[in-house]
Amino acid sequence: MWRLYFTRRARKDAKKLASTGLKTNAQTLLDVIKENPFQSPPPYEKLVGDLKGALSRRINIQHRLVYQVYKEEKAVKILCMWTHYE
C-alpha cells in the first residue's frame, strides 16, 4: 500500500468533484493509485513542462488527477483533481 498525501489545492478540488458527481470516478482512481501508482489500466501519462515528473490519469474528458510518486517513502502526493490547465 502506498500512502497518499493531498495538497491544499487537491482538497479544494475534491469538494468541486463531489458537487459535480465525479467523486466516484476520482475515488476509483485514488484506490488504484493507493495499490500501485504505476498500474495500467487505467492508463496514465507522464507530464512535461511545469509539471514534469508528475503523472496524470483522466477522471473524465476534461478533468485529470495529477500526482507525484516518491518511491523511497512509498508515498504519492496528489497535486490536483480538477483540470490542470487552469
Protein Blocks (a to p, Z undefined) as FASTA:
>chain_A
ZZddddfklmmmmmmmmmnopmmmmmmmmmmmmmommbccddddddehjlgoiacddfbl
mbccdddddfklopacdfbfcdfkZZ
